[in-house]
Amino acid sequence: MNIDLREHWWIGPVEIPGRLVLAPMAGVSVQAFRRQGRRFGAGLVCSEMVSVAGIQHRNERTLGYLRVGRDERPLAIQIFGSDPGAMAEAARMVEAAGADLVDVNFGCPVKKVTKTGAGASLLDDPDHACRLVEAVAGAVSLPVSVKMRRGVANGSRTCLEVGPRLVSAGASSLTLHPRSARQMYTGTADHSLTAELVSLVDVPVIASGDITSRARAQSVLATTGAAAVMVGRAAQGNPWVLAHIMGDDAEPSREEVVAELVLFMRETVRELGEKRAFGFLKKFYGWYLGHGRFPRPFKQELVTLPSLEEVERRLFAAAPGARLTLERLLRDLPDPADEVVLDSLPISLYGGG
Ligand SMILES: Cc1cc2nc3c(=O)[nH]c(=O)nc-3n(C[C@H](O)[C@H](O)[C@H](O)COP(=O)(O)O)c2cc1C
């Protein structure tokens, strides 16, 4: 059976134009990544996890994560924290920022987060997890979604107990990454749990974990009954995997790869400022230029160059036709000024690029 990935579905009143979702990834899911994901076929994109403590303290960098472009929508902004009042306040900011969904993180396995009682550790405290979802759902009119792991310990099936309770507490959708927190990213995602979760709740479930091809996306959708599949690592520096999953098998030319990378670099500079973007972008060179697209020494050389201007120059030297491809891309993009930005955000955010 071939499942139509272009079929629309709904989270509460929010219409999602396709069954492919781009995963939230800290240190990756900047606005440029999300915009690109939408262009390549994702029906829904998500911000990386945003600290509610940072929002509460009006940390400038944190507030920068609340910048929403119209061409990203529908967009979820993901928050993490452990205090119901702070979560509710953060959710109100997310709503004011123009997001379509508030996503709550019950999946992050990193110690820095779990030791504060947030992320995946909440799966071991379902009562508190439900209080947080209730607080968020009560604070906004947007639908609330929750992203979680299977549980904390290896082999845990906690998600099957907690999931239905989170729905009763107000979650309009659940995303399951069926690895334990302890597993981090080792082993494989056990989507038989996703199928069990689907059978237990009456809200859409998104399947996350190891979706790397159209065949895998189709088989996970068919065997779990999930509403959508989410793609994370496979899309890092490789938006073409999204197009492949959606049915377009064309391999990108070197010119297209360079044009997309340069566009990504320029948008990231606009978003983070030149200084932050310079370091942030280094990991993307290997991701874009890998897959046998460019020789390894070329990727290594880019990381050693002293400025982004220099990186751009080297990229265009390696694929001169990319300038034209980039011009075409830029012509089709919406006006960068067309953004919804919270009035209360510090003005220096605009100076971020
Ligand atoms: C670098 C990185 C950062 C991540 N950051 C987040 C995050 O901020 N919030 C979240 O819910 N999941 C996060 N995840 C988990 C992904 O959203 C996804 O569930 C996981 O990578 C499994 O999907 P994949 O096999 O398609 O990568 C992150 C994963 C990676 C690799």
The ligand as a Gaussian input file, in Angstrom:
#p B3LYP/6-31G(d) Opt

LIG

0 1
 C       21.668000      17.279000      17.278000
 C       20.299000      16.890000      17.756000
 C       19.561000      17.787000      18.504000
 C       18.278000      17.444000      18.943000
 N       17.544000      18.374000      19.619000
 C       16.243000      18.092000      19.950000
 C       15.427000      19.092000      20.534000
 O       15.834000      20.241000      20.746000
 N       14.155000      18.742000      20.863000
 C       13.660000      17.479000      20.620000
 O       12.494000      17.200000      20.943000
 N       14.412000      16.536000      20.038000
 C       15.684000      16.815000      19.683000
 N       16.430000      15.872000      19.039000
 C       15.821000      14.555000      18.700000
 C       15.215000      14.588000      17.285000
 O       14.152000      15.497000      17.193000
 C       14.729000      13.186000      16.857000
 O       13.664000      12.787000      17.688000
 C       15.834000      12.140000      16.923000
 O       17.037000      12.633000      16.356000
 C       15.442000      10.847000      16.200000
 O       15.144000      11.102000      14.863000
 P       16.202000      10.835000      13.647000
 O       16.615000       9.394000      13.730000
 O       15.394000      11.152000      12.419000
 O       17.356000      11.747000      13.856000
 C       17.723000      16.174000      18.632000
 C       18.491000      15.272000      17.878000
 C       19.751000      15.610000      17.441000
 C       20.533000      14.619000      16.616000

